[in-house]
């Protein structure tokens, strides 16, 4: 397929092994192994074009778990390492925010 990433002006050719489709924050995503990058990534179907079947049949990996894959994500933004974030709130909403995790 051709995939238009946000980081490039030119669509790139990709071969994928699809693992999971999910609706996250109201948008659909395909989680698939990308042969070009050699790892599992998220793809937006609206950015896909010129899709073709390869005819290759592959067994889904036994160790792929969608919940684990998304466990460290902030919404749909993923990274392999955690980040610490500090937020400071002021004003009348502080007691309400303090109740939340």
N, C-alpha and C positions, 0 to 999 in steps of 0.2 A: 504494500500500500504506500501511498504518499501521505506524509504527516506534516502538518503545519504547526511547528512548535512556536511558543511565544518568544523564544530566544533567537529565531532565525527568520529572515525574510523569504527564504527559499524553502519549499517543502522538501523533506528528505524521504528517501525510500527506506521502509522498515519492513522487517519480517517479524511477526509476533506469534507467540504461543499464548492464546487467551486463557486466563485462569478464572476470572470473576468479573461480573458486571455489577455495579452498585450505584444507587441513587444517593448522592451525598449533597447536602445543602441545596436540594432541589435540582441538581444537575446529574446527568449520567456520566459514569467513568468506566473505562475498561482497564482492569488490572491484568497485565500480560508480561511475559518474559520478552524482552527486546533482544533480538539476536545482534543488532548493531552495537548495543551497549553492554550486552552480556549480563543483564540484571532485570529484575522485576520492576516495572514502572507503571505509572497511571497515564492513561490516554483519554482525551476528550473525543468522543465519536464525531462531533461536528467538525473537527479539524482533520478528519480522515478522508481520503479520496483515492480513486483508482484502486479499489480493493480487488484482490484476486485470491482465489484459493490456491494453495501450494500443492495440495494433494498429499501432504505429509500428515500422518496421524501420529500424535504423541500422547503418551499417558500423562495425565496431570500429576504433578509431584505430590507425593504423600505428605510432605512436610509443609506445604503451603496452607496457611490459615489466614483468612481475610482479617479477622479480629486482631490477630497478632500483628499483621502487616500494618494495620491502621492504629495500633495502640499508642504510638508516640506522636501521632499527627495532631496538628492544630487545624481543625476543620479538614480541608483536603491538602494542606501543605504538610509534606513529610520530609524528614531528614533522618539520617542514620544516627545522629547524635542528639542528645537532649540539650536544651537551652534553658537557663534560668531567666525568668522575667519578673521584674518588680513593678507593681502598679501602686500609685499613691492616689487616694481619693480624698476629697475635702468636701465640706458642706453638709447639707441635711441628709444626704443619702448614705453617709458613712455607716450608720447602724444597720441599714438594710443590706448593704454590700457585705458587711462583716458577717452576716448570717449565711452567706453563700460560699460555696467552695468552687 
